[in-house]
Amino acid sequence: MAGNRDVDAKDAKNCKKGRKEIDSPEWDTKYSAGHWQSETEMEELDFTGTERDEIYDPAIAQTCFEALGKPESVEEGKSFFEHNQASDRMYLLLEGQVRLIRGAKTLDIINPGEIFGELAVVTGHPRTASAVAKSACRALSLDAMQFELAIQKTPEFALMLMGILINRLRLSIAILDRTGNLPDRSAKDASSVFDKALLGELTVALKQRPPQAFPARRTIMKEGEKGGFMYVVVRGSVAVSIKSKVVERAGPGGVFGEMALVDQSPRAASAVAETDAELLPMNRDDFLSLVKTKPAFAVSLLRSLAERLRRMTARQT
């Protein structure tokens, strides 16, 4: 995020509360979990810091990286990775400091105990910034395959990252709602998170909870309600809306309702069946079991959340 780490404590606390504190006029120019210079820098969050999000637990991160990570040392002034580089490694900094840079601008300073580079691994997108050692550094790194193994060994790691992404996504939604700039995706193709093979595996794994039928125009969930289930679309399509504006359309393999299930906060959106639909409901126990037994499930959800966050923040320019 931004280059200034000396955040006023009250601002940081309020920003972490996000949706409860969104009425402050300061939200026109600054964003949560740290101090930044423009709303669009939200898109640049390819790192997870101990001070940036109360969900982050450095002990969980360290457990994952120590079990599977590769030790790396980078000299002062050398790069971990470059802006726009294709790379599949994420890092936990053990010693030193790392500067995140785009062009001549310093976005932030990474300190020991913080993760950086994770979103590029999850999404497969090029790097959004360069990571340069401000001092001699030691770190542990995971590639994409090791990341999946880490999730399987320590599912709390996946849940932690999901929670952080969801927190950022809720904040982004609040900013866009405040500025009247929520996206309209009513004319877009329905999205899919799980491919046909994984969708079949989920159906088998949850055979005790068969798909439910919803007729066209039936309301499935309402914004502001408590969320006990997330849903995977097996057949048909579902419109997901915020303040009556369609922000997502989910088709077979698509997912909705996962945000409230993960962070146990009220629903951020409503959902209505666009056509006759069959939906696979999933409660929190089902969800946690699948995260533990099917790392591809967790990775697909993380990728979906990260892509949704990118789309939302792209509208803040």
C-alpha positions, -999 to +999 in steps of 0.1 A: +000+000+000+013+034+008+048+046+017+039+062+050+037+036+078+032+062+106-006+058+107-027+075+133-038+047+156-075+058+156-076+059+118-061+025+116-086+010+141-115+026+123-103+015+089-100-021+101-137-019+111-143-009+075-180-010+068-189+004+102-167+035+098-173+043+062-192+075+067-160+094+075-152+120+048-116+109+049-127+078+029-127+100-002-088+101-001-076+073+021-081+036+027-080+010+054-054-010+074-027+016+068-022+050+053-023+055+016-025+082-011-054+071-033-082+047-034-067+029-064-037+018-044-061-008-029-054-028-061-017-029-053-020-050-021+002-079-031+012-085+005-002-092+039+012-074+069+009-079+106-003-044+112-025-041+082-052-065+091-064-078+124-071-112+108-035-118+100-017-143+123+021-144+117+024-177+136+001-194+111+021-180+082+054-190+098+042-226+103+033-229+066+065-214+053+088-233+077+073-266+067+076-262+030+094-230+022+127-225+004+153-202+022+164-172+002+188-144+008+187-111-011+214-085-009+206-048-002+194-031-034+187-064-052+151-075-062+129-104-051+108-097-082+102-069-107+070-050-117+051-068-145+072-100-140+055-134-143+064-152-111+049-180-090+066-174-056+053-158-025+075-147+005+076-146+042+103-120+053+124-132+082+151-105+084+156-071+069+132-048+051+117-049+016+106-018-003+076-023-027+081+001-056+063+010-088+083+033-110+098+059-087+071+056-061+075+036-028+042+019-020+052+004+013+079-011+034+077-048+043+090-058+078+099-092+093+069-115+098+050-101+068+040-120+036+044-104+002+038-116-033+008-138-025-018-124-049+003-129-079+007-166-069-031-170-063-042-152-095-014-159-119-013-123-129+021-104-134+035-085-105+019-052-097+051-038-082+088-045-077+101-058-043+136-045-036+156-053-005+160-021+015+186-040+036+201-074+034+172-099+037+164-134+046+131-149+036+112-182+030+094-186-003+066-209-016+058-216-052+022-224-064+025-261-058+040-257-023+013-232-016-014-258-023+005-283+000+007-256+027-031-251+025-036-289+029-013-291+059-025-259+075-060-250+063-061-221+087-036-204+063-062-205+035-089-192+058-067-164+070-059-153+035-096-156+025-106-135+055-081-108+046-093-107+009-129-106+021-121-077+045-106-058+016-135-067-007-161-054+018-141-022+022-140-018-016-177-024-019-184+002+008-162+028-010-179+021-044-213+023-027-204+056-011-193+070-045-222+055-064-198+035-086-208-001-080-203-022-112-233-033-133-226-068-145-262-076-155-251-080-192-220-100-184-216-137-188-223-158-158-191-166-139-177-200-129-152-207-100-151-245-101-145-266-133-168-295-142-145-321-126-142-302-093-179-294-093-186-332-096-162-339-067-179-314-045-213-329-052-200-363-042-182-350-011-215-334+000-238-362-009-254-359+025-266-324+013-281-328-022-286-298-045-317-277-038-340-265-065-349-228-068-374-216-094-367-185-115-371-152-096-368-169-062-348-149-036-320-171-022-304-147+002-308-111+013-282-084+019-277-077+056-289-112+067-268-136+087-252-161+064-253-198+074-246-212+039-227-205+008-239-219-025-224-235-056-245-233-088-250-268-102-275-258-129-290-225-141-279-189-132-281-166-102-279-128-101-260-113-071-269-077-064-259-049-040-283-021-035-304-036-063-275-034-088-263-067-103-226-070-095-221-107-104-239-134-123-231-170-112-235-200-136-227-237-132-196-239-110-201-203-098-202-195-061-219-169-039-225-164-002-189-174+008-180-140+023-205-142+051-196-179+057-159-172+061-160-140+082-194-146+098-205-111+091-239-101+076-245-108+039-229-081+016-253-089-012-286-104-022-291-133-047-320-142-069-324-171-093-324-158-129-335-192-142-347-224-126-316-234-107-301-262-087-277-250-059-254-270-037-256-255-002-226-256+021-224-248+058-193-238+077-185-273+087-188-285+051-166-256+040-139-263+066-138-300+057-134-292+020-106-267+027-087-294+046-093-323+021-094-305-013-067-278-016-080-271-052-113-259-036-095-234-014-072-222-042-101-217-066-120-197-040-090-176-032-085-169-069-122-159-073-120-135-043-088-120-056-102-115-091-134-099-077-113-076-056-093-065-087-125-058-106-139-038-078-107-017-072-104-011-109-135+010-107-119+033-081-097+050-106 
